[in-house]
Amino acid sequence: MQTASIETFSSSIGVKEAAIQKLRSREAKVGVIGLGYVGLPLALLFSEERFSVTGFDIDPHKVDTLASAGSYISRLPRTEIELALGRGFIPTSDFSHISSMDAVIICVPTPLNEYREPDLTYITNTVKGISPHLRAGQLIVLESTTYPGTTAEVVLPLIESNSSGLRVARDEDPELEQVVFLAFSPEREDPSNNTIARRDIPKVVGGIDGRAKEVATELYGAIFRRTVQVSSTGVAEMTKLLENIYRCVNIALVNELKLLCLRMNIDIWEVIAAASTKPFGFQPFYPGPGLGGHCIPVDPFYLSWRAKECDFATRFIELAGEINTAMPYRVVDFISDALNRHKKPMNGAKVLVLGVSYKKDIDDLRESPALTIIETLQARGAHVSYNDPYFPSIGKGRKYNLNLRSVPLDQLDQYDCVAIITDHSDYDYRNIVEQSQLLIDTRNATAGICSPKIVRC
Ligand SMILES: NC(=O)c1ccc[n+]([C@@H]2O[C@H](COP(=O)([O-])OP(=O)(O)OC[C@H]3O[C@@H](n4cnc5c(N)ncnc54)[C@H](O)[C@@H]3O)[C@@H](O)[C@H]2O)c1
C-alpha cells in the first residue's frame, strides 16, 4: 500500500520533470493565445529562442496578415514575422491545435464593461475554448492583467469543469497524475520604451502550486534573463496591479499639481525637472491631457471592484481616477479660454488636434484622451481635424465613432487653434509654432521655444 503510493507520487513528480525537460531541450511547443500588443511580441521571443510556436487568435484578419508575413503592430516589422514563419511559427484560429502544445499562454484583453466593472469574458471564453483540448502535463499561464483571485477562482474551476477529468495540480494533491499546471505571470510591456530590451525586464511568476511555479519559471527563464518567483498566483496578479496603480496615482498627483501651478503661474515642468535632481526618494511623473492605453486607466478599477467584495474602499484609486478622467475636459476648457482670449467662440472654431495615440511614437489608440477631447470639442461646435502619422484615419471603436482622416501638416494658419495632444518625436515643433495662430501644448513639447502663441496647459 505504502509502496504503491510512493510509486504514484514519483510518477506525478515525473509529469513535472518531463515538462521541464521538454522546455530545457526546446522540444516543447509553445502556444500563445491572443496575438495583440502583448501576445505577438511574446510569440516572436519564443520563436527566436528556437521554440516551436503556434499563435492563436479569433481575429481572422490578424491570423491572415501574419500568415502572409504581414504585421499590424508598427514596431514589429514584417521581417520579424517572416523570420518567425521561417522558423515554423504558425498563426491559426483552430483551437484543436491546443492539444499538441506543451505550454499555453493566454494574452487576451481584460477591459471594463459599461459600468466600469471587470469584463472577464475574453478570459472565460478562451478557457472554455481551450479546455476540451487540454491534456495532462501541459502548462497554462494567464498573462492578462486582472484582479487577484482570477486564476484560482475563475480560470481553475473553468478548466476542471470543461476538460474531461483533468485536474489542476495543487500542493495538497501531489499524487494526482492527470493534471495541468496553472500559473499567472503578468506582462510588463512599455510601448515605445527602447531603453530596455524586453528580455531584460524581470518576469514575475506565481503558480497555483509549487510545480506550476517551477514549470512556468523554466518556460520564462528561456526568454527572460531574470524570473521572480512569488508564492501564489494572487501575489503575481496583485504585483501587476500595484505597478499600474502606482503610476495611475502618481500621474493624478502631478496632473492636479499642474492645475494648481497654472493658477499660480508656476511652470510644473520646471518644478519636476528641479525635483528630479534629488538623488533619492523621488521619481518623476509627468502631467498630460489624460490617461490612455489598455492598462493604466483600466487596471486599477479591477482592484477597486474586487475590494468592494471585501467591504473595502480603495480611495486613492477612486480619487486618481476622478482627477485623471477629468483631464481631457480640462484641456477642452483651456482651448476654449485661449480662443476666447483671441475673441473667438468655440462654436464654429477650426481646431487641429496633433497626435491621437495615447502615448508618443506608438500606434495604439485605446482609451486615448485625444478621442474624448475631439468628441467634446465637436459637441461644443468646433470643426475638428487631426494629424497623426500613426493613424491615417480614425473610424469606429467601442466607445467612439469619429470617421475622420488625418490631414496634412501644412497651412496650419487656417486653424484657429492647434492643440498638441500627443508629442510624437517626428513633429517639427518649431515649425508648428511658426505656422500656427494659437498653439495649445499639453505635453511641454515646445519646451525651449518662446512665443506668445503658445499656451502650455
Ligand atoms: N498593451 C500593453 O501595453 C499591455 C501591457 C501589460 C499588460 N497588458 C495586458 O495584456 C492583455 C492583452 O492586452 P493586449 O494589449 O495585447 O490586447 P490586444 O487587444 O492588443 O490583443 C488581444 C488579442 O486577443 C485576441 N482575442 C480575444 N479573445 C480571444 C479568444 N477567445 N481567443 C483567442 N484570441 C482572442 C484579440 O483578437 C486580440 O488580437 C490585457 O489583459 C492587458 O491588460 C497589456
The ligand as an SDF file (V2000), in Angstrom:
LIG
                    3D

 44 48  0  0  0  0  0  0  0  0999 V2000
   -0.7030   46.5200  -24.3580 N   0  0  0  0  0  0  0  0  0  0  0  0
    0.0480   46.6620  -23.2870 C   0  0  0  0  0  0  0  0  0  0  0  0
    0.9410   47.5200  -23.2670 O   0  0  0  0  0  0  0  0  0  0  0  0
   -0.1260   45.7600  -22.0690 C   0  0  0  0  0  0  0  0  0  0  0  0
    0.8470   45.8050  -21.0730 C   0  0  0  0  0  0  0  0  0  0  0  0
    0.7240   44.9760  -19.9790 C   0  0  0  0  0  0  0  0  0  0  0  0
   -0.3890   44.1260  -19.8550 C   0  0  0  0  0  0  0  0  0  0  0  0
   -1.3380   44.1200  -20.8220 N   0  0  0  0  0  0  0  0  0  0  0  0
   -2.4630   43.1960  -20.6530 C   0  0  0  0  0  0  0  0  0  0  0  0
   -2.3250   42.1410  -21.5780 O   0  0  0  0  0  0  0  0  0  0  0  0
   -3.6210   41.6890  -22.0160 C   0  0  0  0  0  0  0  0  0  0  0  0
   -3.6810   41.7510  -23.5410 C   0  0  0  0  0  0  0  0  0  0  0  0
   -3.5080   43.0930  -23.9360 O   0  0  0  0  0  0  0  0  0  0  0  0
   -3.1540   43.4970  -25.4310 P   0  0  0  0  0  0  0  0  0  0  0  0
   -2.7470   44.9190  -25.3640 O   0  0  0  0  0  0  0  0  0  0  0  0
   -2.2350   42.5290  -26.0590 O   0  0  0  0  0  0  0  0  0  0  0  0
   -4.6030   43.3400  -26.1180 O   0  0  0  0  0  0  0  0  0  0  0  0
   -4.9180   43.3260  -27.6860 P   0  0  0  0  0  0  0  0  0  0  0  0
   -6.3230   43.7630  -27.8230 O   0  0  0  0  0  0  0  0  0  0  0  0
   -3.8490   44.0560  -28.4330 O   0  0  0  0  0  0  0  0  0  0  0  0
   -4.7880   41.8100  -28.0910 O   0  0  0  0  0  0  0  0  0  0  0  0
   -5.6170   40.8270  -27.6100 C   0  0  0  0  0  0  0  0  0  0  0  0
   -5.8460   39.8090  -28.7140 C   0  0  0  0  0  0  0  0  0  0  0  0
   -6.6310   38.7400  -28.1710 O   0  0  0  0  0  0  0  0  0  0  0  0
   -7.4970   38.2800  -29.2020 C   0  0  0  0  0  0  0  0  0  0  0  0
   -8.5660   37.5140  -28.5910 N   0  0  0  0  0  0  0  0  0  0  0  0
   -9.6380   37.9610  -27.9150 C   0  0  0  0  0  0  0  0  0  0  0  0
  -10.3830   36.9090  -27.4990 N   0  0  0  0  0  0  0  0  0  0  0  0
   -9.7430   35.7950  -27.9020 C   0  0  0  0  0  0  0  0  0  0  0  0
  -10.0130   34.4090  -27.7600 C   0  0  0  0  0  0  0  0  0  0  0  0
  -11.0940   33.9510  -27.1170 N   0  0  0  0  0  0  0  0  0  0  0  0
   -9.1460   33.5480  -28.3230 N   0  0  0  0  0  0  0  0  0  0  0  0
   -8.0580   33.9810  -28.9900 C   0  0  0  0  0  0  0  0  0  0  0  0
   -7.7600   35.2820  -29.1540 N   0  0  0  0  0  0  0  0  0  0  0  0
   -8.5910   36.1700  -28.6050 C   0  0  0  0  0  0  0  0  0  0  0  0
   -7.9100   39.5410  -29.9050 C   0  0  0  0  0  0  0  0  0  0  0  0
   -8.3890   39.2850  -31.2090 O   0  0  0  0  0  0  0  0  0  0  0  0
   -6.5960   40.3380  -29.9280 C   0  0  0  0  0  0  0  0  0  0  0  0
   -5.8440   40.0730  -31.0930 O   0  0  0  0  0  0  0  0  0  0  0  0
   -4.6170   42.5900  -21.3120 C   0  0  0  0  0  0  0  0  0  0  0  0
   -5.0440   41.9750  -20.1360 O   0  0  0  0  0  0  0  0  0  0  0  0
   -3.8070   43.8230  -20.9640 C   0  0  0  0  0  0  0  0  0  0  0  0
   -4.3140   44.4990  -19.8380 O   0  0  0  0  0  0  0  0  0  0  0  0
   -1.2250   44.9180  -21.9400 C   0  0  0  0  0  0  0  0  0  0  0  0
  1  2  1  0
  2  3  2  0
  2  4  1  0
  4  5  1  0
  4 44  2  0
  5  6  2  0
  6  7  1  0
  7  8  2  0
  8  9  1  0
  8 44  1  0
  9 10  1  0
  9 42  1  0
 10 11  1  0
 11 12  1  0
 11 40  1  0
 12 13  1  0
 13 14  1  0
 14 15  2  0
 14 16  1  0
 14 17  1  0
 17 18  1  0
 18 19  2  0
 18 20  1  0
 18 21  1  0
 21 22  1  0
 22 23  1  0
 23 24  1  0
 23 38  1  0
 24 25  1  0
 25 26  1  0
 25 36  1  0
 26 27  1  0
 26 35  1  0
 27 28  2  0
 28 29  1  0
 29 30  1  0
 29 35  2  0
 30 31  1  0
 30 32  2  0
 32 33  1  0
 33 34  2  0
 34 35  1  0
 36 37  1  0
 36 38  1  0
 38 39  1  0
 40 41  1  0
 40 42  1  0
 42 43  1  0
M  CHG  2   8   1  16  -1
M  END
$$$$
